[in-house]
Amino acid sequence: MDERKEYDCGLIQDLLPLYQDDVCSDVSRKAVEEHLAGCKNCRVVADKLKNTKVDDRLILEKNGVLKEHAKRERRKTITVGIGMAGILMIPVIVCLICNLAIGHGLDWFFIVLTALLLTASLTVLPMLVQENRLLWTLGGFVISLILLLFVICIYTGGDWFLLAVIPTIFGLSVLFMPYVIRKIHLPNVLAHSKTLIVIFWDTIWLYAVIVICGFYVKNPYEYWEISLKITTFCMIYLWAIVLLIRYLKVNGWIKAGVSMVITGISVSLVNDVIHYITDGKWHMVLSDADFSCWSSNVANVNVVDANIKLIILIAFAGAGILLAVVGIVKMCGNREK
């Protein structure tokens, strides 16, 4: 008896979609092929399944409908954006007419204009751009904000423009630079170092804030000497944590443990370092710790402060060592496997 007659047509036709998509087992594939060799009806069904013209046409029609819908939505969005821009132009025109009518110059008119540009950067601009909307919105907001501060500074006759702009850019960088850097296409050399780029960028602007503030104090050199040293100490801690997490070739448990130990040491010593920079005298507060005494002030030594810092150090160090031990155990277990 021919083995091809052993397979039921219904069973073979159920297997045909899997056979056409090449996702069936070798046994099923062989059974289908043997049955098709001797069954005309099933070959007709198989040929119909191979005909993908209808499916392709449906896909094209679907894509066309989606594209047309996207175009309509884009036109509506642009129309709304243009309408909002027109609405924002009304107070600009009214302000201009009133300013000229009363014989004033165009000084405060530019304040109104740049203020409305700031509003437009957050409302109109996102509607007019389709790609990289976040980057365009942030860029427009920052530029219009700088223009507004510049115009106000000129109108008031002040010299505080850089003092306002640099800290503003620093604050915006801390908030939005991680999102911006993700949207920017970088060369392969820099693509895997985006975290370092963000920290480096924020570090530059932080030092710029310190430098610009020095021009507005009575003793700038003394201020710069103290503030830059304190800032550098804090940034060394930050960079140590970042480089540790980025480049230490161990698992996350060990990285977390080492980071906690470093954090505990830094928190415990930061005030001592600041006092040394400002007063020129080194005194480790931890050496005054005495858990038997919790008086706020004994012989001009803040025992409570020392006790609290020692507790923080012990807690961070203990938690860090525990995490590191867990990480080491996991690494040893993975190696054995």
Secondary structure, DSSP 8 states (H G I E B T S, - for coil): --GGGGS-HHHHHHHHHHHHTT-S-HHHHHHHHHHHHH-HHHHHHHHHHH--HHHHHHHHHHHHHHHHHHHHHHHHHHHHHHHHHHHHHHHHHHHHHHHHHTT--SHHHHHHHHHHHHHHHHHTHHHH--SSHHHHHHHHHHHHHHHHHHHHHHHHT-S-HHHHHHHHHHHHHHHHHHHHHHHS---HHHHTTHHHHHHHHHHHHHHHHHHHHHTTSS-HHHHHHHHHHHHHHHHHHHHHHHHHHHH--S-HHHHHHHHHHHHHHHHHHHHHHHHHHHHS----GGGG--TT---S-BTTB-HHHHHHHHHHHHHHHHHHHHHHHHHHHHHHHHHH-
